[in-house]
């Protein structure tokens, strides 16, 4: 099965914060886990894809770039998006189809926005999804802490399905590129 690692909005300013926004929850652990999964993806010959949000740092400069502590492979592919949805007008779905990808591993920021949307869109786009449960993060809101948001999404997105394809939540330490979806169909 052909697979891809999709790292969404793991950008310098989004992870670190700025004058108006705080950094994401457990940013050091997030970066560590992203680097671990990039290594696993490389060893598994999975495509590695980064998606950047053009709203971050106004779409320019160092703040817009993938976080400097993330080991971005030279042969990785990058898509820029203007919407919450990584698949909306980016060419991402066509790229995955061209490479016959059937399984995507998803990680990045922010849990309740771009990560949630990517997981749901991927499943309705005929892709099985593994969401890295300790590989996505966010900031808190006036209603929930960042940790509560992450835990909630890990709970509701594990087993989220659209008839033929669904998502599973697994942690970075697991063998993410040995998908387990078929054992649950």
Backbone bond lengths (Angstrom), bond angles and torsions (degrees), N, CA, C in turn:
res aa  C-N    CA-C-N  psi(-1)  N-CA   C-N-CA  omega(-1)  CA-C   N-CA-C  phi
1 X - - - 1.450 - - 1.529 108.63 -
2 X 1.312 115.50 133.18 1.462 120.22 177.60 1.525 108.91 -84.22
3 X 1.344 114.41 139.03 1.466 120.46 -172.00 1.522 111.64 -135.44
4 X 1.329 114.78 162.08 1.462 120.58 176.61 1.517 109.87 -142.12
5 X 1.318 114.68 148.57 1.464 122.47 170.59 1.513 106.47 -101.54
6 X 1.321 116.14 124.35 1.455 122.54 -178.62 1.531 108.43 -112.98
7 X 1.332 116.70 111.57 1.463 122.13 -178.55 1.520 107.31 -108.76
8 X 1.319 115.07 112.23 1.456 122.03 -170.60 1.532 111.64 -103.33
9 X 1.316 115.84 127.42 1.472 123.98 171.30 1.526 114.05 52.96
10 X 1.308 117.18 36.95 1.472 121.37 176.50 1.531 107.97 -86.92
11 X 1.316 114.64 58.67 1.456 122.57 -172.51 1.523 112.02 -97.87
12 X 1.301 115.23 151.11 1.457 122.93 -174.75 1.533 112.39 -49.65
13 X 1.305 117.36 -56.86 1.468 120.58 -174.90 1.525 112.69 -71.76
14 X 1.309 117.62 -31.60 1.465 119.45 179.28 1.527 110.06 -69.50
15 X 1.323 117.31 -42.31 1.464 120.60 -179.18 1.527 111.19 -72.73
16 X 1.308 117.19 -44.32 1.469 121.86 -175.95 1.521 114.07 -82.40
17 X 1.323 117.33 -21.93 1.451 121.21 -174.60 1.521 111.10 84.90
18 X 1.322 115.25 179.50 1.467 121.33 179.03 1.529 108.33 -151.90
19 X 1.316 118.06 -161.46 1.467 121.53 -178.43 1.528 113.04 -61.58
20 X 1.329 116.78 -28.65 1.462 120.77 -177.01 1.536 114.08 -102.37
21 X 1.315 117.09 -23.62 1.463 121.39 -173.64 1.527 110.93 -123.50
22 X 1.333 116.23 144.12 1.468 120.75 176.03 1.525 109.21 -83.20
23 X 1.312 116.20 165.03 1.468 120.42 177.24 1.526 109.31 -70.51
24 X 1.327 115.08 161.92 1.461 119.51 178.53 1.526 110.32 -72.05
25 X 1.306 115.40 159.68 1.456 124.21 179.48 1.527 110.60 -61.74
26 X 1.316 116.69 130.40 1.466 124.57 176.67 1.530 111.92 49.25
27 X 1.332 115.11 53.70 1.467 120.40 -175.59 1.525 113.03 -60.82
28 X 1.320 117.87 -36.42 1.473 119.66 -179.66 1.527 110.90 -64.72
29 X 1.320 116.85 -42.94 1.468 121.33 178.82 1.527 110.40 -66.46
30 X 1.324 116.95 -38.45 1.463 120.99 177.57 1.529 110.13 -59.37
31 X 1.321 117.19 -49.66 1.465 121.47 -179.31 1.528 110.54 -63.16
32 X 1.317 117.02 -42.36 1.469 121.21 177.96 1.524 110.79 -59.04
33 X 1.330 116.58 -44.64 1.465 120.39 -178.81 1.528 111.97 -70.42
34 X 1.321 117.42 -36.83 1.469 119.75 176.05 1.528 109.33 -61.05
35 X 1.320 117.49 -45.64 1.465 120.56 179.75 1.525 111.92 -63.72
36 X 1.332 117.19 -38.22 1.466 120.81 177.01 1.527 110.53 -62.02
37 X 1.321 117.10 -44.89 1.459 120.47 -177.02 1.533 110.67 -72.69
38 X 1.326 118.37 -32.62 1.469 120.04 173.96 1.529 109.55 -60.03
39 X 1.314 116.70 -42.69 1.475 121.05 178.34 1.530 110.12 -61.21
40 X 1.322 116.79 -44.67 1.467 120.79 179.34 1.533 111.00 -64.68
41 X 1.333 116.52 -39.30 1.466 120.45 179.42 1.525 110.20 -63.73
42 X 1.316 116.15 -42.52 1.462 121.20 178.66 1.525 110.21 -61.47
43 X 1.308 116.77 -45.18 1.470 121.47 179.58 1.530 112.06 -65.50
44 X 1.314 117.13 -26.06 1.465 122.22 -179.07 1.526 112.93 -95.43
45 X 1.329 116.74 4.12 1.473 122.05 -177.65 1.527 112.56 58.17
46 X 1.319 116.52 32.06 1.469 121.00 175.26 1.529 108.94 -83.69
47 X 1.311 116.04 148.04 1.460 120.05 173.13 1.526 108.42 -66.49
48 X 1.308 116.63 145.02 1.469 120.98 176.75 1.520 107.42 -117.64
49 X 1.333 114.42 121.86 1.464 121.30 -173.73 1.523 109.44 -127.16
50 X 1.322 115.94 131.37 1.456 122.21 174.13 1.526 108.73 -108.74
51 X 1.327 115.79 142.23 1.452 121.66 174.12 1.520 106.63 -122.43
52 X 1.339 115.59 129.93 1.463 120.73 179.64 1.528 109.27 -115.90
53 X 1.317 115.00 140.54 1.463 122.15 178.77 1.520 108.68 -91.19
54 X 1.335 116.35 123.61 1.466 120.22 -178.04 1.529 113.22 -70.64
55 X 1.332 118.16 -10.26 1.469 121.02 174.51 1.524 111.89 -76.26
56 X 1.333 117.29 -23.30 1.459 121.01 -179.39 1.526 108.90 -72.36
57 X 1.324 116.25 126.40 1.471 123.17 179.41 1.529 111.45 53.63
58 X 1.321 115.15 32.19 1.468 121.57 -179.88 1.525 112.43 56.83
59 X 1.342 115.71 26.10 1.453 120.56 176.04 1.514 115.68 71.22
60 X 1.340 116.67 24.94 1.469 117.59 -179.27 1.527 111.02 -153.24
61 X 1.314 114.49 165.03 1.458 120.94 174.90 1.513 114.15 74.90
62 X 1.323 114.21 -175.07 1.464 121.55 -177.41 1.524 112.26 -60.98
63 X 1.322 117.66 -37.50 1.457 121.40 -179.42 1.514 113.98 -62.26
64 X 1.324 116.74 -27.20 1.470 122.80 179.31 1.525 112.11 -78.31
65 X 1.313 117.59 -23.63 1.458 122.23 -173.82 1.534 111.82 -73.86
66 X 1.328 115.44 161.54 1.466 120.83 172.39 1.530 106.98 -56.92
67 X 1.320 116.81 140.61 1.469 121.97 -175.72 1.529 110.32 -50.03
68 X 1.305 115.71 136.76 1.467 121.59 -174.20 1.532 113.63 -63.99
69 X 1.326 118.69 -20.75 1.464 121.03 179.00 1.528 113.09 -90.14
70 X 1.316 116.59 -0.98 1.467 120.70 177.57 1.525 108.13 -89.43
71 X 1.309 115.58 131.67 1.467 121.94 -178.43 1.527 110.22 -82.08
72 X 1.318 115.18 79.28 1.466 120.79 -177.88 1.531 109.84 -77.28
73 X 1.346 117.61 114.64 1.461 119.59 -179.86 1.537 111.15 -63.73
74 X 1.321 115.48 145.82 1.466 120.93 -178.74 1.525 111.68 -61.43
75 X 1.333 117.18 -30.25 1.461 120.04 -177.47 1.537 113.08 -93.60
76 X 1.323 117.54 11.22 1.468 119.36 177.27 1.528 109.26 -73.92
77 X 1.297 115.10 157.38 1.462 122.67 179.72 1.523 108.31 -102.56
78 X 1.333 117.27 143.31 1.463 121.51 179.17 1.522 109.91 -126.05
79 X 1.334 115.15 133.66 1.458 122.76 173.61 1.523 107.84 -119.46
80 X 1.314 116.77 141.63 1.468 121.95 174.19 1.517 108.24 -106.63
81 X 1.337 115.05 141.24 1.466 119.90 -178.14 1.521 110.49 -129.21
82 X 1.311 116.06 151.54 1.455 121.84 176.73 1.527 111.00 -106.66
83 X 1.316 117.15 -12.20 1.466 122.39 -176.56 1.528 110.20 -112.14
84 X 1.318 116.15 169.82 1.457 121.75 175.30 1.526 110.99 -62.43
85 X 1.316 116.70 -32.52 1.458 123.20 -175.03 1.529 111.14 -86.34
86 X 1.327 116.66 117.23 1.472 122.26 179.83 1.525 112.78 -62.33
87 X 1.315 117.38 -19.60 1.459 121.61 -178.08 1.529 112.70 -91.94
88 X 1.315 117.53 -10.97 1.470 121.02 -173.35 1.533 110.81 -82.11
89 X 1.341 115.42 111.70 1.472 123.56 175.96 1.534 113.79 55.07
90 X 1.338 116.01 36.99 1.465 119.24 179.88 1.524 113.24 -114.56
91 X 1.305 117.94 -19.56 1.463 120.89 -173.52 1.518 112.56 86.20
92 X 1.337 117.68 0.49 1.462 121.19 -178.19 1.529 111.93 -61.03
93 X 1.304 118.03 -48.76 1.474 121.06 -177.70 1.529 110.49 -61.68
94 X 1.315 116.94 -42.56 1.460 120.29 179.46 1.536 110.62 -64.39
95 X 1.317 116.37 -39.41 1.466 121.15 177.92 1.525 110.43 -62.53
96 X 1.330 117.25 -45.32 1.465 121.26 177.81 1.527 110.79 -62.42
97 X 1.330 116.61 -43.37 1.468 120.89 178.47 1.531 111.04 -63.07
98 X 1.327 116.92 -43.43 1.469 120.87 179.92 1.528 111.78 -59.91
99 X 1.344 115.87 -30.69 1.468 120.78 179.78 1.532 112.62 -97.56
100 X 1.346 116.08 8.18 1.467 123.17 176.90 1.523 112.92 56.34
101 X 1.328 115.84 38.49 1.460 121.69 179.21 1.527 108.97 -75.07
102 X 1.334 115.36 133.72 1.470 121.84 179.28 1.526 111.88 -118.56
103 X 1.344 117.24 -15.04 1.472 122.35 -177.11 1.515 108.91 -137.41
104 X 1.343 115.95 128.74 1.463 120.45 175.79 1.521 109.82 -120.88
105 X 1.325 114.66 138.42 1.461 122.64 172.50 1.522 104.95 -100.97
106 X 1.333 117.16 127.26 1.460 121.50 -173.80 1.523 110.60 -117.32
107 X 1.353 115.10 136.83 1.459 122.46 174.16 1.527 108.82 -152.67
108 X 1.344 116.59 167.86 1.460 120.41 176.99 1.515 113.35 131.69
109 X 1.329 115.71 -144.91 1.462 123.15 -174.78 1.532 109.91 -135.11
110 X 1.232 121.32 163.02 1.424 130.51 -24.36 1.508 108.93 -94.74
111 X 1.305 116.21 141.62 1.456 124.25 -169.73 1.517 114.02 -46.97
112 X 1.332 116.99 -56.65 1.464 120.83 -171.17 1.520 113.69 -79.63
113 X 1.301 116.85 -7.44 1.463 120.26 -179.33 1.529 110.16 -111.94
114 X 1.299 116.94 -90.65 1.462 122.19 -171.08 1.527 113.95 -69.73
115 X 1.322 117.87 -33.07 1.467 120.04 178.71 1.525 110.05 -70.77
116 X 1.313 117.14 -50.47 1.466 121.47 178.61 1.532 110.55 -56.15
117 X 1.312 116.71 -46.70 1.467 121.04 -178.53 1.519 111.31 -63.75
118 X 1.330 117.95 -41.43 1.470 120.96 -179.71 1.523 111.43 -64.32
119 X 1.319 116.79 -42.70 1.468 119.97 179.92 1.521 110.04 -61.71
120 X 1.300 116.73 -48.08 1.470 120.47 -177.46 1.528 111.66 -67.04
121 X 1.320 117.00 -42.16 1.464 120.28 179.37 1.524 111.00 -65.38
122 X 1.319 117.27 -40.91 1.472 120.56 179.99 1.520 111.30 -60.87
123 X 1.332 117.79 -42.14 1.469 119.02 -177.63 1.527 111.65 -66.72
124 X 1.328 118.12 -35.43 1.470 119.55 177.43 1.522 111.31 -80.17
125 X 1.311 117.09 -5.85 1.467 122.85 177.69 1.525 111.27 -102.54
126 X 1.328 116.47 23.80 1.461 123.96 176.26 1.529 113.74 64.97
127 X 1.341 116.19 36.05 1.462 120.91 176.70 1.521 109.59 -120.71
128 X 1.328 116.17 137.68 1.456 119.69 167.89 1.519 106.70 -81.24
129 X 1.326 116.22 145.09 1.460 121.70 -175.10 1.518 109.99 -125.60
130 X 1.331 114.97 135.41 1.450 120.98 165.29 1.522 106.00 -113.41
131 X 1.318 115.95 113.69 1.455 121.53 175.18 1.524 107.13 -89.58
132 X 1.324 116.40 127.11 1.463 120.00 179.28 1.527 107.10 -79.53
133 X 1.324 116.46 106.36 1.461 122.52 -172.91 1.513 114.33 -60.01
134 X 1.331 116.92 -31.45 1.462 120.34 176.71 1.529 110.39 -109.20
135 X 1.336 114.82 28.53 1.450 121.27 -178.58 1.513 113.65 -127.90
136 X 1.332 116.59 19.96 1.461 120.27 172.95 1.516 107.85 -138.32
137 X 1.326 116.29 153.99 1.459 119.61 -176.30 1.521 110.82 -151.02
138 X 1.322 113.49 173.92 1.460 121.58 -178.33 1.518 108.86 -162.34
139 X 1.311 115.54 -175.76 1.464 121.94 171.31 1.519 107.30 -108.62
140 X 1.297 117.73 163.07 1.460 120.72 178.27 1.514 111.35 -74.18
141 X 1.312 115.09 169.27 1.467 121.43 176.04 1.528 108.32 -123.34
142 X 1.300 117.01 -177.00 1.466 120.48 177.63 1.531 111.12 -72.40
143 X 1.323 117.20 -11.83 1.458 121.98 -177.01 1.531 112.65 -106.26
144 X 1.338 116.56 -41.82 1.467 121.15 -175.48 1.522 110.42 -132.73
145 X 1.318 115.61 148.83 1.468 120.02 173.59 1.526 108.57 -74.09
146 X 1.320 116.84 162.41 1.464 120.87 176.87 1.522 110.34 -57.89
147 X 1.313 117.10 -42.68 1.461 120.61 -179.80 1.532 111.30 -61.71
148 X 1.327 117.62 -39.77 1.465 120.72 178.14 1.529 111.11 -65.93
149 X 1.319 116.71 -40.21 1.470 120.78 179.17 1.529 109.73 -62.91
150 X 1.320 116.96 -46.34 1.468 121.66 -179.87 1.524 110.15 -62.54
151 X 1.320 117.89 -48.57 1.476 121.36 -179.54 1.522 111.47 -61.45
152 X 1.330 116.38 -41.57 1.470 121.08 178.95 1.534 110.31 -60.72
153 X 1.318 116.75 -47.19 1.465 119.38 -178.37 1.527 111.87 -68.33
154 X 1.309 117.53 -36.53 1.466 118.74 175.90 1.526 110.45 -60.80
155 X 1.324 116.67 -37.58 1.468 121.39 179.85 1.530 111.39 -70.02
156 X 1.338 117.43 -49.54 1.472 119.10 -174.23 1.528 113.35 -76.99
157 X 1.327 118.05 -24.49 1.464 119.50 -178.82 1.528 113.15 -90.36
158 X 1.325 117.32 -12.04 1.473 119.44 175.52 1.524 107.82 -75.91
159 X 1.316 115.67 114.81 1.457 119.97 -177.82 1.514 113.75 89.64
160 X 1.345 117.44 -0.41 1.469 119.69 176.18 1.518 108.50 -58.70
161 X 1.309 117.28 127.57 1.455 119.03 -175.43 1.519 112.51 -137.55
162 X 1.308 112.80 159.29 1.459 122.36 174.36 1.516 107.76 -134.50
163 X 1.304 116.19 66.53 1.461 127.64 177.62 1.534 112.20 66.94
164 X 1.333 118.22 -69.44 1.465 120.61 -174.01 1.523 113.97 -94.54
165 X 1.312 118.11 -30.73 1.455 122.06 -175.67 1.518 109.37 -126.63
166 X 1.335 114.99 149.25 1.456 118.47 -178.64 1.512 110.95 -151.15
167 X 1.318 114.54 174.93 1.468 120.32 -178.70 1.516 110.21 -112.79
168 X 1.325 113.66 148.37 1.456 121.98 173.58 1.524 107.20 -127.44
169 X 1.312 116.14 148.35 1.466 120.84 176.74 1.525 107.67 -107.98
170 X 1.322 114.74 123.92 1.474 121.62 178.01 1.525 107.41 -136.25
171 X 1.304 117.67 161.55 1.464 121.11 -177.69 1.525 112.08 -96.07
172 X 1.315 115.36 160.95 1.464 123.24 -173.93 1.527 112.63 -56.90
173 X 1.310 118.15 -33.24 1.468 121.64 -178.28 1.526 112.65 -69.37
174 X 1.329 117.42 -19.79 1.461 121.32 -176.87 1.525 111.26 -76.48
175 X 1.324 115.98 167.63 1.457 121.88 178.34 1.534 108.26 -83.47
176 X 1.313 114.99 79.35 1.461 122.18 -171.53 1.524 113.82 -65.36
177 X 1.324 116.67 -23.57 1.459 120.17 -178.16 1.527 112.11 -95.33
178 X 1.321 115.07 18.59 1.454 123.93 165.49 1.530 104.61 -118.75
179 X 1.336 116.95 79.34 1.471 119.52 -174.37 1.522 112.51 -61.06
180 X 1.328 115.04 148.25 1.462 121.48 -177.27 1.529 112.48 -111.01
181 X 1.312 117.06 10.65 1.452 120.50 -175.33 1.537 113.27 -58.54
182 X 1.320 116.74 -40.38 1.463 119.52 -176.62 1.522 112.51 -64.46
183 X 1.325 118.75 -25.96 1.465 120.36 179.07 1.524 111.85 -73.07
184 X 1.337 117.09 -10.60 1.465 121.22 -178.66 1.527 113.67 -112.93
185 X 1.305 117.87 0.18 1.479 120.14 -177.86 1.512 110.66 -78.00
